[in-house]
Amino acid sequence: MATGKLYIGSKVRALRETHRVTQAVFAERLGISTSYLNQIEKNQRPVSASVLLALAENFQIDITSFSTSDSDRLLSVLNEALADPLFDTYRPSVQEMKLITQNAPGFAHALIACHQAYRRNGEQLASIDDQLARTNAFSEPTPYEEVRDFFHFVDNYIHELDLAAEKLSQSLGIPERDAGSALAEYIGSRHGVRVLRAGADENVLRRYEPKLNALFLNPYSPAPTRTFQIAFQIAGLEMSDLMDSVIRRAEFHTPEASEICRIGLQNYFAGALILPYEAFLKAAKELRHDLELLAGRFGSSFEQIAHRLSTLQRPGMKGTPVFFARIDRAGNITKRHSAAKLQFARYGAACPLWNAHQAFETPGHILRQLVETPDGVRYLSVATEIAKSMGGFNTRRPRFAIVLGCEISHASDFIYSDGLDMTGRSAFEPIGISCRICERANCLQRAVPPLKSRLSIDRDRRSVLPYSMN
């Protein structure tokens, strides 16, 4: 849990309202005065350690649930939205934005949603004709974006699914047993599902035939991929009720979003099943997050390992806070999550100075980079290139960069920090989140001007950029 003063008025108020009691009754149970509780709920006073303990004892809650990480992530997204020139007439201070995210998180989410709709409409208007632009097709978040935001704001951790997956994994003896063999045997004995080879001409990773009680897998997929697909199918057969509950709580706006989320939840369960939480967390610490050794121990791919490391957010048993991303050759971030302060841009490509892009030039190697973002926070970044194969020589292989990292204060937890000089400022390369919100004035790789800056054009002088920023 974050150190320092803890202002969690909205969470305390929500807890009281959930129990349907007045401030006077709630304060009495906590052993404090009503006026003190009133000041806490208005964020006029921080919550003391004794009050936190009283909350835990009287209302059976996990103290770690009052972490400020959710507010930090919401603050980051809100800050990016308000950087738009649309808000030039009013620039709230950081303190004002903190007050909003802490006291009125619902309002902050609504403002972000409005800005997203504005951005989408503007982008669509630039590329489609007037008749299509007058429709309502682009006034709402896409189902994919809605689901992406859902996972972002639950910290990419689904507690009930994680526990269920770990319980099943333990009963099957994973990871002591080979996960692929154990899961194939289990789905057959428990559900009567046969695991078969898909046809050589089928362009599928997985095809489930309920009437035949058969799961067909691509025979050319790597073993970790086939194992993951079996785990995915087990989630569909056994976790429907749990997933229905999660989806109902999310209150998605469209059936499409609910279905996309269901796929995401099955993927989550599959990852948690083949990489059970406690065993994986213990191994990650023991092996100092060595991706190759973890992949070998659990029979998994680099991507599965890196993604799972970003989900280790169980209350009271959290792993090292890491960021994780999968990036294609065009710089598009196709997967993302950050338990660290680093938050990925929602629009535009990744910073070209990041070692993610260099990974494509050195396949088979793990690259290390010390970086500093414009806010002054420093990170260790690790990147490697992966190629997904489903066939032979003539088959196209999608290539991605997998990037994993942490704040420099946690770098010693990673074997990749060994031998790096992390004491001097010159060792850290300046990178941004995206050009549109990065204010570095002399970046050789800048693609577009930052939103917050006003440009000055001098036709008689040219520097790194064809303009200067004020």
Secondary structure per residue as TSV (DSSP state, phi and psi in degrees):
chain	resnum	aa	ss	phi	psi
A	1	M	-	360.0	146.3
A	2	A	-	-61.5	146.4
A	3	T	-	-90.2	172.1
A	4	G	S	90.2	-171.0
A	5	K	-	-69.6	137.9
A	6	L	-	-114.1	109.0
A	7	Y	-	-103.8	103.1
A	8	I	-	-130.8	42.2
A	9	G	H	-56.2	-43.7
A	10	S	H	-65.1	-35.3
A	11	K	H	-71.2	-39.5
A	12	V	H	-64.8	-44.1
A	13	R	H	-62.3	-41.4
A	14	A	H	-63.4	-38.8
A	15	L	H	-64.5	-43.5
A	16	R	H	-63.2	-43.7
A	17	E	H	-66.9	-31.4
A	18	T	H	-63.1	-35.9
A	19	H	T	-88.1	-1.1
A	20	R	T	54.4	52.0
A	21	V	-	-127.2	158.0
A	22	T	-	-76.7	167.6
A	23	Q	H	-61.5	-37.2
A	24	A	H	-63.7	-45.5
A	25	V	H	-66.6	-43.5
A	26	F	H	-63.1	-44.4
A	27	A	H	-63.7	-38.1
A	28	E	H	-63.1	-41.8
A	29	R	H	-67.0	-26.9
A	30	L	H	-87.9	-12.3
A	31	G	T	77.1	29.9
A	32	I	S	-128.2	169.8
A	33	S	-	-79.0	157.4
A	34	T	H	-63.8	-37.0
A	35	S	H	-66.0	-37.7
A	36	Y	H	-64.2	-44.1
A	37	L	H	-61.7	-40.8
A	38	N	H	-60.8	-40.6
A	39	Q	H	-68.3	-36.3
A	40	I	H	-62.8	-47.4
A	41	E	H	-65.8	-24.6
A	42	K	T	-93.3	6.0
A	43	N	T	59.1	30.2
A	44	Q	S	-88.3	-18.2
A	45	R	S	-139.7	145.2
A	46	P	-	-76.7	164.9
A	47	V	-	-86.8	129.0
A	48	S	-	-82.6	167.2
A	49	A	H	-62.2	-38.4
A	50	S	H	-66.2	-36.8
A	51	V	H	-68.7	-39.1
A	52	L	H	-59.2	-45.0
A	53	L	H	-63.8	-38.8
A	54	A	H	-64.5	-38.7
A	55	L	H	-61.6	-43.9
A	56	A	H	-65.4	-42.0
A	57	E	H	-73.0	-38.5
A	58	N	H	-89.2	-22.8
A	59	F	H	-125.8	13.5
A	60	Q	-	48.0	51.1
A	61	I	-	-115.3	156.6
A	62	D	-	-85.0	122.7
A	63	I	G	-56.5	-34.4
A	64	T	G	-64.8	-15.2
A	65	S	G	-69.1	-13.3
A	66	F	G	-94.0	17.4
A	67	S	-	-59.9	149.2
A	68	T	S	-89.5	7.5
A	69	S	H	-62.1	-36.5
A	70	D	H	-61.9	-43.3
A	71	S	H	-64.2	-37.9
A	72	D	H	-62.5	-44.4
A	73	R	H	-65.5	-42.3
A	74	L	H	-64.3	-38.6
A	75	L	H	-62.6	-40.1
A	76	S	H	-63.1	-45.3
A	77	V	H	-67.4	-40.8
A	78	L	H	-64.3	-40.8
A	79	N	H	-61.5	-40.8
A	80	E	H	-65.3	-41.7
A	81	A	H	-63.2	-42.4
A	82	L	H	-75.9	-5.8
A	83	A	T	-76.9	-11.0
A	84	D	S	-63.2	139.3
A	85	P	G	-56.8	-18.4
A	86	L	G	-53.3	-30.5
A	87	F	G	-102.8	22.6
A	88	D	T	-57.5	-31.3
A	89	T	T	-75.2	-12.7
A	90	Y	-	-146.5	116.9
A	91	R	-	-117.6	97.3
A	92	P	-	-66.7	151.0
A	93	S	-	-75.8	166.6
A	94	V	H	-60.7	-38.5
A	95	Q	H	-64.1	-40.7
A	96	E	H	-62.4	-42.9
A	97	M	H	-66.6	-35.3
A	98	K	H	-63.3	-40.5
A	99	L	H	-61.6	-38.8
A	100	I	H	-67.2	-49.0
A	101	T	H	-67.7	-29.0
A	102	Q	H	-84.1	-37.8
A	103	N	H	-96.9	-28.9
A	104	A	-	-138.2	62.8
A	105	P	H	-60.5	-32.2
A	106	G	H	-61.8	-40.4
A	107	F	H	-65.6	-41.0
A	108	A	H	-61.5	-43.5
A	109	H	H	-62.2	-40.8
A	110	A	H	-64.0	-42.6
A	111	L	H	-63.6	-41.4
A	112	I	H	-62.9	-42.1
A	113	A	H	-62.8	-39.9
A	114	C	H	-63.2	-42.9
A	115	H	H	-65.7	-39.1
A	116	Q	H	-60.8	-43.2
A	117	A	H	-63.1	-39.9
A	118	Y	H	-61.9	-45.7
A	119	R	H	-62.7	-44.9
A	120	R	H	-62.9	-42.4
A	121	N	H	-62.6	-41.7
A	122	G	H	-63.5	-41.9
A	123	E	H	-67.2	-38.6
A	124	Q	H	-70.2	-38.3
A	125	L	H	-62.9	-25.6
A	126	A	T	-77.6	-14.5
A	127	S	T	-126.9	-4.9
A	128	I	S	-124.8	162.3
A	129	D	-	-75.7	168.8
A	130	D	H	-61.8	-36.4
A	131	Q	H	-64.0	-45.2
A	132	L	H	-68.7	-35.7
A	133	A	H	-64.7	-23.9
A	134	R	T	-81.7	-4.3
A	135	T	S	-82.1	174.9
A	136	N	S	-96.2	11.8
A	137	A	T	-61.9	-24.6
A	138	F	T	-119.3	21.5
A	139	S	S	-86.4	-13.5
A	140	E	S	-117.2	158.1
A	141	P	-	-59.2	145.7
A	142	T	-	-67.8	153.1
A	143	P	H	-55.8	-38.2
A	144	Y	H	-63.1	-44.2
A	145	E	H	-65.6	-36.9
A	146	E	H	-64.4	-41.2
A	147	V	H	-69.9	-40.3
A	148	R	H	-58.2	-42.7
A	149	D	H	-67.8	-35.3
A	150	F	H	-59.0	-50.4
A	151	F	H	-65.1	-34.4
A	152	H	H	-62.1	-44.5
A	153	F	H	-85.3	-7.7
A	154	V	T	-99.3	14.1
A	155	D	T	66.0	24.1
A	156	N	T	56.8	31.6
A	157	Y	-	-135.6	122.1
A	158	I	-	-113.6	100.4
A	159	H	H	-58.8	-50.7
A	160	E	H	-65.6	-36.8
A	161	L	H	-69.5	-38.1
A	162	D	H	-64.1	-43.4
A	163	L	H	-64.9	-42.8
A	164	A	H	-63.5	-41.3
A	165	A	H	-65.0	-42.1
A	166	E	H	-65.0	-39.7
A	167	K	H	-62.2	-44.8
A	168	L	H	-66.5	-41.0
A	169	S	H	-60.1	-42.5
A	170	Q	H	-64.4	-38.8
A	171	S	H	-67.3	-25.5
A	172	L	H	-93.1	-3.7
A	173	G	T	77.0	22.5
A	174	I	T	-84.7	134.1
A	175	P	T	-97.4	6.4
A	176	E	T	-61.3	-36.5
A	177	R	S	-92.1	154.6
A	178	D	-	-63.6	123.4
A	179	A	H	-62.9	-39.6
A	180	G	H	-60.5	-46.9
A	181	S	H	-67.5	-42.9
A	182	A	H	-63.2	-43.2
A	183	L	H	-72.0	-38.3
A	184	A	H	-62.7	-41.5
A	185	E	H	-66.0	-41.3
A	186	Y	H	-66.6	-46.8
A	187	I	H	-66.0	-26.2
A	188	G	H	-75.7	-47.6
A	189	S	H	-73.7	-35.5
A	190	R	H	-82.7	-39.3
A	191	H	H	-120.5	-1.7
A	192	G	-	69.3	20.0
A	193	V	-	-90.6	125.7
A	194	R	E	-88.4	136.0
A	195	V	E	-96.7	114.7
A	196	L	E	-124.1	166.9
A	197	R	E	-83.7	132.1
A	198	A	-	-72.1	162.3
A	199	G	-	-64.0	148.9
A	200	A	T	-62.2	-24.2
A	201	D	T	-96.1	3.2
A	202	E	-	-86.0	131.8
A	203	N	-	-96.8	63.2
A	204	V	-	-134.9	152.0
A	205	L	S	-85.4	-38.3
A	206	R	E	-150.7	140.2
A	207	R	E	-141.6	118.5
A	208	Y	E	-103.9	129.8
A	209	E	E	-116.6	96.4
A	210	P	T	-58.7	-38.7
A	211	K	T	-66.8	-31.9
A	212	L	T	-91.4	-7.9
A	213	N	T	52.3	50.1
A	214	A	E	-137.3	139.9
A	215	L	E	-115.0	115.6
A	216	F	E	-98.5	127.5
A	217	L	E	-117.9	147.0
A	218	N	-	-65.0	119.9
A	219	P	T	-69.7	-15.2
A	220	Y	T	-95.3	-3.8
A	221	S	S	-71.0	148.8
A	222	P	-	-60.9	153.9
A	223	A	H	-55.2	-43.3
A	224	P	H	-60.0	-33.7
A	225	T	H	-68.2	-43.2
A	226	R	H	-64.4	-40.9
A	227	T	H	-60.9	-44.7
A	228	F	H	-61.1	-39.1
A	229	Q	H	-68.1	-33.9
A	230	I	H	-65.5	-44.5
A	231	A	H	-61.7	-38.6
A	232	F	H	-60.1	-43.3
A	233	Q	H	-67.8	-36.6
A	234	I	H	-60.8	-39.8
A	235	A	H	-59.7	-42.9
A	236	G	H	-64.8	-31.6
A	237	L	H	-82.8	-28.1
A	238	E	H	-118.7	-18.9
A	239	M	-	-109.2	17.4
A	240	S	H	-57.8	-45.6
A	241	D	H	-63.6	-44.7
A	242	L	H	-62.8	-43.0
A	243	M	H	-67.5	-37.4
A	244	D	H	-59.6	-40.7
A	245	S	H	-64.8	-44.0
A	246	V	H	-62.5	-43.7
A	247	I	H	-66.5	-39.2
A	248	R	H	-62.0	-43.2
A	249	R	H	-64.7	-29.5
A	250	A	H	-72.4	-24.7
A	251	E	T	52.9	54.7
A	252	F	-	-65.4	155.2
A	253	H	S	-84.7	-19.5
A	254	T	S	-136.3	153.5
A	255	P	H	-60.5	-32.9
A	256	E	H	-61.2	-43.4
A	257	A	H	-62.1	-40.2
A	258	S	H	-61.9	-41.2
A	259	E	H	-69.8	-38.7
A	260	I	H	-64.0	-40.6
A	261	C	H	-64.1	-37.8
A	262	R	H	-60.5	-41.9
A	263	I	H	-61.3	-43.5
A	264	G	H	-61.7	-38.9
A	265	L	H	-69.3	-37.7
A	266	Q	H	-65.7	-39.0
A	267	N	H	-61.8	-41.1
A	268	Y	H	-61.7	-47.5
A	269	F	H	-61.0	-41.5
A	270	A	H	-61.2	-44.7
A	271	G	H	-63.4	-39.5
A	272	A	H	-72.0	-25.2
A	273	L	H	-75.6	-43.7
A	274	I	H	-84.6	-16.0
A	275	L	S	-128.7	70.9
A	276	P	-	-58.6	140.9
A	277	Y	H	-52.6	-63.1
A	278	E	H	-64.3	-43.1
A	279	A	H	-64.3	-39.8
A	280	F	H	-71.0	-42.8
A	281	L	H	-60.9	-43.4
A	282	K	H	-62.0	-43.9
A	283	A	H	-66.8	-39.0
A	284	A	H	-60.8	-41.7
A	285	K	H	-69.1	-43.9
A	286	E	H	-63.2	-41.8
A	287	L	T	-93.4	5.3
A	288	R	T	52.9	45.5
A	289	H	T	59.3	30.6
A	290	D	-	-72.4	109.7
A	291	L	H	-60.9	-40.5
A	292	E	H	-66.7	-43.6
A	293	L	H	-69.2	-39.0
A	294	L	H	-64.6	-42.0
A	295	A	H	-62.3	-40.5
A	296	G	H	-67.7	-41.1
A	297	R	H	-66.4	-37.8
A	298	F	H	-103.2	0.6
A	299	G	T	63.2	37.6
A	300	S	-	-119.2	171.9
A	301	S	-	-89.7	164.9
A	302	F	H	-56.7	-43.8
A	303	E	H	-63.8	-43.3
A	304	Q	H	-61.6	-41.8
A	305	I	H	-64.7	-49.1
A	306	A	H	-63.2	-42.3
A	307	H	H	-63.3	-43.8
A	308	R	H	-63.7	-37.3
A	309	L	H	-59.1	-30.3
A	310	S	T	-79.6	-7.1
A	311	T	T	-104.0	3.8
A	312	L	-	-77.7	71.4
A	313	Q	-	-123.1	29.1
A	314	R	-	-68.1	129.7
A	315	P	T	-54.9	130.0
A	316	G	T	81.2	-3.8
A	317	M	S	-149.3	47.9
A	318	K	-	-80.7	149.4
A	319	G	-	-87.4	-174.4
A	320	T	-	-63.1	128.4
A	321	P	-	-68.2	116.9
A	322	V	E	-122.8	161.5
A	323	F	E	-108.3	151.2
A	324	F	E	-142.9	139.4
A	325	A	E	-151.2	150.6
A	326	R	E	-118.5	128.0
A	327	I	E	-127.9	135.8
A	328	D	-	-88.9	179.0
A	329	R	T	-68.9	-19.3
A	330	A	T	-85.0	-2.1
A	331	G	S	91.6	1.9
A	332	N	-	-73.8	134.4
A	333	I	E	-88.8	108.3
A	334	T	E	-93.7	-17.7
A	335	K	E	-140.5	145.7
A	336	R	E	-157.7	144.8
A	337	H	E	-165.6	144.5
A	338	S	E	-139.9	118.9
A	339	A	S	-93.9	-3.8
A	340	A	S	-94.2	-176.4
A	341	K	S	-70.4	-25.7
A	342	L	-	-63.2	123.0
A	343	Q	-	-119.5	130.3
A	344	F	-	-76.3	147.3
A	345	A	-	-66.4	143.2
A	346	R	S	-84.1	-22.0
A	347	Y	S	-127.4	145.9
A	348	G	S	84.7	174.4
A	349	A	-	-89.3	172.5
A	350	A	-	-75.2	155.6
A	351	C	-	-56.4	127.3
A	352	P	T	-68.6	-12.5
A	353	L	T	-83.5	-7.7
A	354	W	S	-73.9	145.7
A	355	N	H	-71.1	-4.7
A	356	A	H	-56.3	-40.4
A	357	H	H	-74.4	-35.1
A	358	Q	H	-66.3	-23.8
A	359	A	G	-59.9	-30.8
A	360	F	G	-68.5	-23.2
A	361	E	G	-84.2	-15.2
A	362	T	S	-132.6	63.2
A	363	P	T	-58.3	142.2
A	364	G	T	87.8	-4.1
A	365	H	-	-112.5	150.5
A	366	I	E	-102.7	120.0
A	367	L	E	-99.6	143.0
A	368	R	E	-115.5	145.5
A	369	Q	E	-151.5	135.7
A	370	L	E	-99.0	124.6
A	371	V	E	-130.5	159.1
A	372	E	E	-133.6	127.4
A	373	T	-	-87.4	164.2
A	374	P	T	-56.8	-23.1
A	375	D	T	-80.9	2.7
A	376	G	S	89.1	-0.3
A	377	V	-	-82.0	138.3
A	378	R	E	-110.3	145.9
A	379	Y	E	-138.1	155.7
A	380	L	E	-99.4	125.6
A	381	S	E	-119.2	132.0
A	382	V	E	-121.7	130.1
A	383	A	E	-135.4	146.7
A	384	T	E	-150.7	155.4
A	385	E	E	-96.5	140.9
A	386	I	E	-127.2	150.6
A	387	A	E	-124.5	128.5
A	388	K	-	-92.9	123.5
A	389	S	-	-116.5	137.5
A	390	M	S	-132.9	19.8
A	391	G	S	-173.2	-155.9
A	392	G	S	-100.6	-148.5
A	393	F	T	-59.5	-39.7
A	394	N	T	-88.5	4.7
A	395	T	S	-88.2	134.1
A	396	R	-	-69.4	139.8
A	397	R	-	-119.7	107.2
A	398	P	-	-59.6	136.9
A	399	R	E	-118.2	138.3
A	400	F	E	-137.3	157.7
A	401	A	E	-103.1	131.5
A	402	I	E	-102.2	126.0
A	403	V	E	-123.0	132.9
A	404	L	E	-138.6	144.1
A	405	G	E	-170.3	-178.7
A	406	C	E	-152.4	166.6
A	407	E	E	-66.1	152.2
A	408	I	G	-62.9	-23.2
A	409	S	G	-66.9	-19.4
A	410	H	G	-106.2	5.0
A	411	A	G	-59.0	-32.0
A	412	S	G	-65.2	-16.7
A	413	D	G	-72.8	-13.4
A	414	F	S	-108.6	133.5
A	415	I	G	-63.3	-22.3
A	416	Y	G	-72.7	-7.9
A	417	S	G	-85.3	-13.4
A	418	D	T	-59.9	130.5
A	419	G	T	84.0	-3.0
A	420	L	-	-89.9	139.4
A	421	D	-	-88.0	105.8
A	422	M	-	-105.5	16.5
A	423	T	S	-94.8	-30.2
A	424	G	S	-97.1	143.2
A	425	R	G	-62.8	-32.4
A	426	S	G	-67.6	-15.8
A	427	A	G	-75.2	-16.2
A	428	F	S	-100.0	124.5
A	429	E	E	-85.2	133.9
A	430	P	E	-75.8	123.6
A	431	I	-	-127.6	166.8
A	432	G	-	-119.6	176.0
A	433	I	S	-83.1	-48.9
A	434	S	-	-159.6	158.1
A	435	C	T	-58.7	-34.2
A	436	R	T	-67.5	-20.8
A	437	I	T	-122.1	4.9
A	438	C	-	-94.3	131.1
A	439	E	-	-106.3	16.9
A	440	R	-	-65.9	121.4
A	441	A	T	-78.5	-29.2
A	442	N	T	-115.3	35.9
A	443	C	-	-79.3	123.9
A	444	L	T	-67.5	-20.4
A	445	Q	T	-102.8	9.2
A	446	R	-	-60.2	131.2
A	447	A	-	-97.3	-40.4
A	448	V	S	-139.2	156.0
A	449	P	-	-66.6	152.1
A	450	P	-	-70.2	148.8
A	451	L	T	-64.8	-34.0
A	452	K	T	-77.9	-17.2
A	453	S	-	-95.3	147.2
A	454	R	-	-94.8	141.0
A	455	L	E	-97.4	144.3
A	456	S	E	-122.0	124.6
A	457	I	-	-108.1	126.8
A	458	D	-	-121.1	108.2
A	459	R	T	-67.3	-17.7
A	460	D	T	-97.5	1.4
A	461	R	-	-143.3	136.8
A	462	R	-	-133.4	127.8
A	463	S	-	-114.3	-148.2
A	464	V	S	-57.7	-42.3
A	465	L	S	-108.8	153.2
A	466	P	S	-78.5	14.2
A	467	Y	S	-154.7	163.0
A	468	S	E	-113.8	158.6
A	469	M	E	-115.8	134.6
A	470	N	-	-109.7	360.0
